[in-house]
Amino acid sequence: MRLITELCEERGLAAIINIHDVLLAQMFSKRVVGLQLGEIVYDGAPEGLGEEVLTRIYGEEDWSATIGQMDDASDAGETDGPSRSEPQHGPHMPSRAEDVVSGL
C-alpha cells in the first residue's frame, strides 16, 4: 500500500484498490467508497469509517477493536501507514463479500 501511494503521488496518478482491511484503507487512502451488495452505502473520508458506517457496509459485528485500532493509529500520529518492519493485520478484516474500495 505504501508503494502504491508513493507511486500515485510521484506520478500524479489515481488508484482504485479493493481492500477488506479497514485499518489499512483508513491509513493509506484519501477517499473510501463502501459497497454493500453492489450498492454504494458510503463515499467519503476514511476518518468517517465509524461503527455505523461499518455496520452499513458489512452488517452487525463488534467494531470496537477496529475503531480502537483506528483511534490508536491516529493518536500515535501514524498517518503515513505502518512501518515496513511492522505490518498491521488483525481482527478488522470482515469475512463477507462486501467491499471497501479505497481511492488513493
C-alpha positions in Angstrom: 0.0 0.0 0.0 2.8 2.4 0.8 4.4 1.8 -2.6 1.2 2.3 -4.5 0.6 5.5 -2.5 4.1 6.8 -3.3 3.8 6.0 -7.0 0.5 7.7 -7.3 1.8 10.8 -5.5 5.0 11.0 -7.6 3.3 10.5 -10.9 0.0 12.3 -10.3 -2.0 9.1 -10.7 -5.1 7.7 -9.1 -5.6 4.1 -7.9 -8.6 2.1 -7.1 -7.9 -0.6 -4.5 -10.4 -3.3 -3.4 -9.5 -3.9 0.2 -11.2 -5.5 3.1 -8.7 -4.4 5.7 -10.5 -1.3 7.2 -7.4 -0.1 9.1 -5.2 -0.1 6.0 -7.9 1.6 4.0 -8.1 4.3 6.6 -4.3 4.7 6.9 -3.5 5.0 3.2 -6.5 6.4 1.4 -7.9 9.8 0.9 -11.4 8.5 -0.1 -13.3 5.4 0.7 -16.2 4.0 -1.2 -18.1 1.3 0.7 -20.3 -1.1 -1.1 -23.0 -3.4 0.2 -24.5 -5.9 -2.2 -23.1 -3.8 -5.1 -24.6 -0.5 -4.0 -22.7 2.4 -2.6 -23.5 2.9 1.1 -20.6 5.2 2.0 -18.5 7.6 -0.1 -16.3 9.8 2.0 -13.2 10.4 4.0 -11.5 7.4 5.8 -12.0 9.1 9.1 -15.7 8.7 8.7 -15.5 4.9 8.9 -17.2 4.7 12.3 -19.3 1.9 13.8 -22.5 3.0 12.0 -20.8 3.1 8.5 -19.0 -0.2 9.0 -22.3 -1.8 10.1 -24.0 -0.5 6.9 -21.2 -1.9 4.8 -20.5 -5.3 6.5 -23.5 -5.9 8.8 -23.7 -6.3 12.5 -20.3 -7.1 14.0 -18.4 -5.8 17.0 -16.4 -2.9 15.6 -14.9 -1.8 18.9 -11.5 -3.4 18.2 -11.4 -1.9 14.7 -12.4 1.6 15.9 -10.0 1.4 18.7 -7.1 0.5 16.4 -8.0 3.4 14.1 -8.1 5.8 17.1 -4.8 4.4 18.4 -3.1 4.9 15.0 -4.4 8.4 14.8 -3.3 9.3 18.3 0.2 7.8 17.6 0.5 10.0 14.5 0.6 7.1 12.1 -0.8 8.9 9.2 1.5 7.5 6.5 0.8 3.9 7.3 2.6 1.1 9.2 6.3 0.7 9.0 7.6 -1.9 6.6 9.0 -3.9 9.6 5.7 -3.9 11.4 2.8 -5.0 9.1 -0.6 -4.3 10.5 -3.0 -7.2 10.3 -5.7 -8.2 12.7 -9.4 -8.8 13.5 -10.5 -5.8 11.4 -10.8 -7.9 8.2 -14.5 -8.8 7.7 -15.2 -12.1 6.1 -18.1 -11.0 4.0 -18.0 -10.4 0.2 -18.9 -6.7 0.6 -16.1 -4.4 -0.3 -14.3 -1.3 1.0 -12.9 0.3 -2.1 -10.2 2.8 -1.3 -9.3 5.6 -3.7 -5.8 6.9 -3.2 
